[in-house]
Every structure is written in C-alpha cells, then in structure tokens.
Amino acid sequence: MSASADYFLDQLRGLEGLRSRAMFGGTGLYRDGVFFAIIFRGRLYFRAAPATAGDFTSRGMRPFTPPRAPGKKRQTLSSYYEVPEEVIEDPAEAVRWARRAAAEAAALAAGRKRAVNSPRRPRPS
C-alpha cells in the first residue's frame, strides 16, 4: 500500500503519545519518545520482535530495505516489517499493532539502557 504520512497518522490517531519526525527522507514514529515505526515511500513499517515477525511474514510482508547508497551493499532492517494493508485500513487494528510494536521497541530500549547503566563486574585476577 502506498499512502501519505498524513493518512497513516490519521489511521493511528487513537494511539496515545504518538509523535512523528522527519528523518532520512521518510518519517519516524515515536510513542512516548521511543522510535517504533518508519513511513518511507508511501509504506508503513512497524518494529517487530523475533516472536512477532511471523505475524508479518505470514501475510507476505517484507522487512524494510532502505535505498542503497552508492558504493554500498543493500541493507535490510529485519526488525521493521511493512504493515499489512488490511491492518492499516482498520484504525482499531492498526492502533493495536502499533501498541505492540511500540511496546517491543520500548522493551528493547529499556534492555539497552539497563546494559549501559549496569555496573561492570571486576575481572577475576
């Protein structure tokens, strides 16, 4: 599905704490300050954990693949999957999927923060 960022934001209007920000030629979506989605070239991609990626792939959705920079290999971000059209077209379902994606992104961010802030153990002598 190809649509404008405004359309996707309108479909997600029921998601509390939703903010958008222009980034790298697309739009990043944040919930309570945590990045969880990408709008790029008329497509919406949500953060997917290994446990939920199957919900996307079983519907034929593919991971986000940004344009290749000159002289670089093509990269695929396997943690962001295109959201199925039938989900986007139902605002309640779109918000449910967005909440799950935002929760997964927040859990990952919290885990990273804990790892960075945890005291390092002294090495055994």
N, CA and C atoms as a LAMMPS dump frame, in Angstrom:
ITEM: TIMESTEP
0
ITEM: NUMBER OF ATOMS
375
ITEM: BOX BOUNDS ff ff ff
-5.0000000000000000e+02 5.0000000000000000e+02
-5.0000000000000000e+02 5.0000000000000000e+02
-5.0000000000000000e+02 5.0000000000000000e+02
ITEM: ATOMS id mol type element x y z
1 1 1 N 0.847 -1.179 0
2 1 2 C 0 0 0
3 1 3 C 0.887 1.234 0
4 2 1 N 0.585 2.156 -0.83
5 2 2 C 1.326 3.412 -0.894
6 2 3 C 0.382 4.531 -0.462
7 3 1 N 0.772 5.27 0.552
8 3 2 C -0.072 6.348 1.07
9 3 3 C 0.805 7.434 1.674
10 4 1 N 0.187 8.551 2
11 4 2 C 0.938 9.651 2.599
12 4 3 C 1.106 9.438 4.099
13 5 1 N 2.1 10.111 4.644
14 5 2 C 2.314 10.045 6.095
15 5 3 C 1.064 10.529 6.835
16 6 1 N 0.393 11.54 6.293
17 6 2 C -0.825 12.048 6.941
18 6 3 C -1.891 10.961 7.056
19 7 1 N -2.031 10.128 6.028
20 7 2 C -3.01 9.042 6.069
21 7 3 C -2.678 8.072 7.204
22 8 1 N -1.416 7.661 7.278
23 8 2 C -1.023 6.717 8.328
24 8 3 C -1.226 7.33 9.712
25 9 1 N -0.848 8.588 9.873
26 9 2 C -1.023 9.249 11.168
27 9 3 C -2.499 9.344 11.529
28 10 1 N -3.347 9.59 10.534
29 10 2 C -4.783 9.64 10.795
30 10 3 C -5.303 8.269 11.243
31 11 1 N -4.836 7.196 10.612
32 11 2 C -5.266 5.85 10.997
33 11 3 C -4.803 5.499 12.415
34 12 1 N -3.717 6.102 12.855
35 12 2 C -3.149 5.811 14.186
36 12 3 C -3.511 6.873 15.219
37 13 1 N -4.47 7.727 14.918
38 13 2 C -4.8 8.837 15.824
39 13 3 C -5.234 8.38 17.21
40 14 1 N -5.682 7.15 17.361
41 14 2 C -6.081 6.63 18.663
42 14 3 C -4.92 6.17 19.531
43 15 1 N -3.7 6.245 19.022
44 15 2 C -2.521 5.805 19.784
45 15 3 C -2.022 6.958 20.651
46 16 1 N -2.117 6.786 21.95
47 16 2 C -1.688 7.81 22.891
48 16 3 C -0.167 8.01 22.786
49 17 1 N 0.266 9.258 22.92
50 17 2 C 1.702 9.552 22.953
51 17 3 C 2.396 9.479 21.6
52 18 1 N 1.64 9.447 20.496
53 18 2 C 2.227 9.323 19.155
54 18 3 C 2.789 10.661 18.691
55 19 1 N 4.014 10.621 18.209
56 19 2 C 4.678 11.793 17.627
57 19 3 C 5.38 11.336 16.359
58 20 1 N 5.533 12.268 15.413
59 20 2 C 6.251 11.95 14.184
60 20 3 C 7.362 12.966 13.983
61 21 1 N 8.387 12.527 13.262
62 21 2 C 9.529 13.391 12.994
63 21 3 C 10.129 12.998 11.642
64 22 1 N 10.425 13.993 10.813
65 22 2 C 11.07 13.731 9.528
66 22 3 C 12.463 13.166 9.779
67 23 1 N 12.809 12.132 8.984
68 23 2 C 14.14 11.536 9.126
69 23 3 C 14.528 10.812 7.845
70 24 1 N 15.713 11.077 7.342
71 24 2 C 16.301 10.349 6.218
72 24 3 C 15.359 10.169 5.037
73 25 1 N 14.621 11.188 4.678
74 25 2 C 13.728 11.102 3.543
75 25 3 C 12.399 10.43 3.843
76 26 1 N 12.174 10.091 5.082
77 26 2 C 10.919 9.468 5.491
78 26 3 C 10.417 10.121 6.753
79 27 1 N 9.615 9.386 7.497
80 27 2 C 9.076 9.872 8.763
81 27 3 C 9.235 8.784 9.811
82 28 1 N 9.757 9.158 10.962
83 28 2 C 9.861 8.236 12.086
84 28 3 C 8.689 8.451 13.021
85 29 1 N 8.13 7.36 13.55
86 29 2 C 7.047 7.461 14.519
87 29 3 C 7.565 7.047 15.891
88 30 1 N 7.166 7.824 16.889
89 30 2 C 7.602 7.625 18.259
90 30 3 C 6.392 7.564 19.16
91 31 1 N 6.473 6.734 20.165
92 31 2 C 5.457 6.719 21.212
93 31 3 C 6.188 6.933 22.526
94 32 1 N 5.806 7.972 23.216
95 32 2 C 6.449 8.325 24.484
96 32 3 C 7.964 8.381 24.327
97 33 1 N 8.418 8.939 23.204
98 33 2 C 9.841 9.149 22.963
99 33 3 C 10.599 7.952 22.424
100 34 1 N 9.927 6.828 22.212
101 34 2 C 10.592 5.607 21.725
102 34 3 C 10.239 5.394 20.259
103 35 1 N 11.249 5.274 19.419
104 35 2 C 11.089 5.056 17.982
105 35 3 C 10.57 3.646 17.738
106 36 1 N 9.436 3.533 16.988
107 36 2 C 8.87 2.211 16.766
108 36 3 C 8.374 1.972 15.342
109 37 1 N 8.398 2.989 14.475
110 37 2 C 7.866 2.799 13.131
111 37 3 C 8.511 3.755 12.139
112 38 1 N 8.446 3.35 10.868
113 38 2 C 9.012 4.133 9.773
114 38 3 C 7.937 4.272 8.692
115 39 1 N 7.78 5.489 8.201
116 39 2 C 6.987 5.71 6.997
117 39 3 C 7.986 6.106 5.926
118 40 1 N 8.029 5.322 4.852
119 40 2 C 9.009 5.585 3.806
120 40 3 C 8.407 5.216 2.455
121 41 1 N 8.461 6.174 1.534
122 41 2 C 7.954 5.977 0.174
123 41 3 C 6.546 5.378 0.151
124 42 1 N 5.68 5.945 0.988
125 42 2 C 4.278 5.556 0.977
126 42 3 C 3.957 4.24 1.642
127 43 1 N 4.896 3.728 2.443
128 43 2 C 4.673 2.453 3.135
129 43 3 C 4.964 2.648 4.629
130 44 1 N 4.231 1.899 5.439
131 44 2 C 4.382 1.954 6.892
132 44 3 C 5.041 0.667 7.37
133 45 1 N 6.071 0.807 8.197
134 45 2 C 6.799 -0.329 8.747
135 45 3 C 6.785 -0.237 10.269
136 46 1 N 6.458 -1.35 10.943
137 46 2 C 6.462 -1.405 12.407
138 46 3 C 7.628 -2.241 12.894
139 47 1 N 8.074 -1.924 14.1
140 47 2 C 9.093 -2.713 14.795
141 47 3 C 8.497 -4.089 15.077
142 48 1 N 9.274 -5.109 14.806
143 48 2 C 8.828 -6.478 15.07
144 48 3 C 9.914 -7.215 15.834
145 49 1 N 9.525 -7.879 16.886
146 49 2 C 10.445 -8.73 17.643
147 49 3 C 10.48 -10.092 16.957
148 50 1 N 11.493 -10.902 17.238
149 50 2 C 11.529 -12.241 16.634
150 50 3 C 10.231 -13.024 16.859
151 51 1 N 9.6 -12.839 18.007
152 51 2 C 8.368 -13.577 18.316
153 51 3 C 7.165 -13.094 17.505
154 52 1 N 7.213 -11.865 16.975
155 52 2 C 6.063 -11.337 16.243
156 52 3 C 6.315 -11.156 14.749
157 53 1 N 7.536 -11.355 14.305
158 53 2 C 7.846 -11.188 12.876
159 53 3 C 6.981 -12.104 12.013
160 54 1 N 6.627 -13.271 12.532
161 54 2 C 5.788 -14.203 11.787
162 54 3 C 4.412 -13.646 11.458
163 55 1 N 3.914 -12.726 12.299
164 55 2 C 2.621 -12.101 12.008
165 55 3 C 2.694 -11.284 10.716
166 56 1 N 3.873 -10.767 10.421
167 56 2 C 4.079 -10.003 9.195
168 56 3 C 4.387 -10.939 8.02
169 57 1 N 5.336 -11.841 8.219
170 57 2 C 5.761 -12.706 7.111
171 57 3 C 4.651 -13.653 6.67
172 58 1 N 3.792 -14.08 7.591
173 58 2 C 2.693 -14.973 7.209
174 58 3 C 1.69 -14.281 6.294
175 59 1 N 1.727 -12.957 6.283
176 59 2 C 0.849 -12.18 5.402
177 59 3 C 1.602 -11.677 4.171
178 60 1 N 2.813 -12.196 3.975
179 60 2 C 3.603 -11.824 2.797
180 60 3 C 4.322 -10.493 2.911
181 61 1 N 4.406 -9.948 4.129
182 61 2 C 5.06 -8.654 4.314
183 61 3 C 6.573 -8.839 4.384
184 62 1 N 7.27 -7.841 3.898
185 62 2 C 8.725 -7.916 3.821
186 62 3 C 9.351 -6.89 4.767
187 63 1 N 10.607 -7.126 5.152
188 63 2 C 11.285 -6.157 6.011
189 63 3 C 11.643 -4.883 5.24
190 64 1 N 11.918 -3.845 5.987
191 64 2 C 12.291 -2.546 5.429
192 64 3 C 13.678 -2.641 4.797
193 65 1 N 13.767 -2.205 3.558
194 65 2 C 15.038 -2.161 2.845
195 65 3 C 15.219 -0.749 2.312
196 66 1 N 16.055 0.057 2.993
197 66 2 C 16.257 1.427 2.517
198 66 3 C 17.021 1.429 1.193
199 67 1 N 16.974 2.544 0.476
200 67 2 C 17.71 2.621 -0.78
201 67 3 C 19.207 2.41 -0.545
202 68 1 N 19.834 1.806 -1.526
203 68 2 C 21.267 1.524 -1.416
204 68 3 C 22.05 2.799 -1.691
205 69 1 N 22.978 3.119 -0.802
206 69 2 C 23.872 4.247 -1.015
207 69 3 C 24.904 3.854 -2.07
208 70 1 N 25.321 4.79 -2.905
209 70 2 C 26.309 4.465 -3.932
210 70 3 C 27.565 3.83 -3.32
211 71 1 N 27.983 2.728 -3.903
212 71 2 C 29.189 2.051 -3.44
213 71 3 C 28.994 1.183 -2.205
214 72 1 N 27.773 1.087 -1.715
215 72 2 C 27.493 0.297 -0.508
216 72 3 C 26.62 -0.896 -0.861
217 73 1 N 26.662 -1.924 -0.002
218 73 2 C 25.775 -3.072 -0.165
219 73 3 C 24.36 -2.683 0.234
220 74 1 N 23.376 -3.345 -0.363
221 74 2 C 21.98 -3.129 0.016
222 74 3 C 21.764 -3.708 1.417
223 75 1 N 21.098 -2.984 2.234
224 75 2 C 20.89 -3.349 3.633
225 75 3 C 19.407 -3.629 3.878
226 76 1 N 19.126 -4.581 4.731
227 76 2 C 17.749 -4.88 5.125
228 76 3 C 17.649 -4.779 6.636
229 77 1 N 16.644 -4.048 7.103
230 77 2 C 16.41 -3.926 8.543
231 77 3 C 15.344 -4.944 8.922
232 78 1 N 15.774 -6.106 9.333
233 78 2 C 14.837 -7.202 9.582
234 78 3 C 14.019 -7.028 10.859
235 79 1 N 14.211 -5.939 11.565
236 79 2 C 13.395 -5.702 12.751
237 79 3 C 12.222 -4.755 12.459
238 80 1 N 12.094 -4.294 11.21
239 80 2 C 10.968 -3.448 10.8
240 80 3 C 10.308 -4.079 9.582
241 81 1 N 9.01 -4.364 9.7
242 81 2 C 8.273 -5.003 8.616
243 81 3 C 7.138 -4.117 8.141
244 82 1 N 6.85 -4.208 6.837
245 82 2 C 5.719 -3.471 6.286
246 82 3 C 4.433 -3.968 6.933
247 83 1 N 3.561 -3.027 7.256
248 83 2 C 2.293 -3.352 7.911
249 83 3 C 1.279 -3.767 6.831
250 84 1 N 0.585 -4.88 7.037
251 84 2 C -0.39 -5.333 6.047
252 84 3 C -1.494 -4.298 5.814
253 85 1 N -1.924 -4.209 4.563
254 85 2 C -2.95 -3.241 4.176
255 85 3 C -4.236 -3.405 4.982
256 86 1 N -4.645 -4.66 5.23
257 86 2 C -5.892 -4.871 5.971
258 86 3 C -5.788 -4.368 7.41
259 87 1 N -4.581 -4.338 7.953
260 87 2 C -4.372 -3.795 9.304
261 87 3 C -4.463 -2.275 9.255
262 88 1 N -3.803 -1.67 8.286
263 88 2 C -3.804 -0.207 8.165
264 88 3 C -5.214 0.331 7.937
265 89 1 N -5.99 -0.377 7.151
266 89 2 C -7.325 0.117 6.794
267 89 3 C -8.325 0.053 7.944
268 90 1 N -8.001 -0.654 8.992
269 90 2 C -8.861 -0.75 10.178
270 90 3 C -8.159 0.004 11.312
271 91 1 N -8.575 1.244 11.6
272 91 2 C -7.863 2.043 12.604
273 91 3 C -7.686 1.341 13.956
274 92 1 N -8.699 0.63 14.421
275 92 2 C -8.573 -0.054 15.716
276 92 3 C -7.49 -1.128 15.649
277 93 1 N -7.443 -1.874 14.565
278 93 2 C -6.427 -2.918 14.399
279 93 3 C -5.045 -2.288 14.213
280 94 1 N -4.976 -1.197 13.461
281 94 2 C -3.709 -0.508 13.252
282 94 3 C -3.143 -0.016 14.593
283 95 1 N -4.005 0.527 15.435
284 95 2 C -3.562 1 16.752
285 95 3 C -3.121 -0.18 17.615
286 96 1 N -3.831 -1.296 17.544
287 96 2 C -3.432 -2.478 18.318
288 96 3 C -2.037 -2.951 17.897
289 97 1 N -1.796 -3.032 16.606
290 97 2 C -0.473 -3.447 16.115
291 97 3 C 0.587 -2.405 16.49
292 98 1 N 0.235 -1.131 16.414
293 98 2 C 1.185 -0.064 16.764
294 98 3 C 1.551 -0.134 18.247
295 99 1 N 0.571 -0.389 19.106
296 99 2 C 0.859 -0.519 20.54
297 99 3 C 1.847 -1.66 20.792
298 100 1 N 1.63 -2.773 20.117
299 100 2 C 2.533 -3.924 20.277
300 100 3 C 3.936 -3.574 19.787
301 101 1 N 4.027 -2.92 18.622
302 101 2 C 5.331 -2.531 18.083
303 101 3 C 6.041 -1.547 19.012
304 102 1 N 5.286 -0.589 19.548
305 102 2 C 5.861 0.399 20.462
306 102 3 C 6.319 -0.265 21.757
307 103 1 N 5.551 -1.227 22.25
308 103 2 C 5.933 -1.942 23.477
309 103 3 C 7.211 -2.749 23.244
310 104 1 N 7.32 -3.391 22.087
311 104 2 C 8.532 -4.156 21.778
312 104 3 C 9.745 -3.234 21.672
313 105 1 N 9.565 -2.085 21.037
314 105 2 C 10.654 -1.118 20.922
315 105 3 C 11.044 -0.573 22.291
316 106 1 N 10.055 -0.303 23.149
317 106 2 C 10.342 0.208 24.497
318 106 3 C 11.081 -0.829 25.333
319 107 1 N 10.682 -2.095 25.22
320 107 2 C 11.365 -3.157 25.967
321 107 3 C 12.814 -3.284 25.51
322 108 1 N 13.044 -3.194 24.22
323 108 2 C 14.406 -3.255 23.7
324 108 3 C 15.225 -2.065 24.197
325 109 1 N 14.635 -0.88 24.148
326 109 2 C 15.333 0.32 24.616
327 109 3 C 15.649 0.218 26.102
328 110 1 N 14.718 -0.303 26.896
329 110 2 C 14.946 -0.459 28.342
330 110 3 C 16.069 -1.462 28.593
331 111 1 N 16.099 -2.531 27.825
332 111 2 C 17.16 -3.523 27.975
333 111 3 C 18.512 -2.947 27.644
334 112 1 N 18.567 -2.134 26.605
335 112 2 C 19.839 -1.483 26.235
336 112 3 C 20.272 -0.514 27.317
337 113 1 N 19.316 0.235 27.852
338 113 2 C 19.637 1.216 28.888
339 113 3 C 20.17 0.517 30.134
340 114 1 N 19.521 -0.615 30.501
341 114 2 C 19.998 -1.377 31.665
342 114 3 C 21.421 -1.871 31.437
343 115 1 N 21.689 -2.358 30.234
344 115 2 C 23.025 -2.887 29.935
345 115 3 C 24.067 -1.782 30.004
346 116 1 N 23.721 -0.596 29.532
347 116 2 C 24.661 0.519 29.56
348 116 3 C 24.874 1.016 30.98
349 117 1 N 23.806 1.041 31.778
350 117 2 C 23.886 1.589 33.131
351 117 3 C 24.273 0.578 34.194
352 118 1 N 24.36 -0.695 33.843
353 118 2 C 24.686 -1.691 34.864
354 118 3 C 26.166 -1.603 35.22
355 119 1 N 26.469 -1.774 36.514
356 119 2 C 27.871 -1.706 36.913
357 119 3 C 28.637 -2.887 36.32
358 120 1 N 29.846 -2.607 35.95
359 120 2 C 30.68 -3.669 35.398
360 120 3 C 31.297 -4.463 36.534
361 121 1 N 31.312 -5.748 36.313
362 121 2 C 31.912 -6.613 37.323
363 121 3 C 33.427 -6.568 37.167
364 122 1 N 34.117 -6.583 38.287
365 122 2 C 35.579 -6.624 38.184
366 122 3 C 36.015 -7.95 37.592
367 123 1 N 37.05 -7.908 36.816
368 123 2 C 37.579 -9.133 36.229
369 123 3 C 38.307 -9.949 37.287
370 124 1 N 38.151 -11.273 37.223
371 124 2 C 38.875 -12.099 38.193
372 124 3 C 40.374 -11.989 37.974
373 125 1 N 41.102 -12.003 39.073
374 125 2 C 42.568 -11.869 38.965
375 125 3 C 43.213 -13.195 38.71
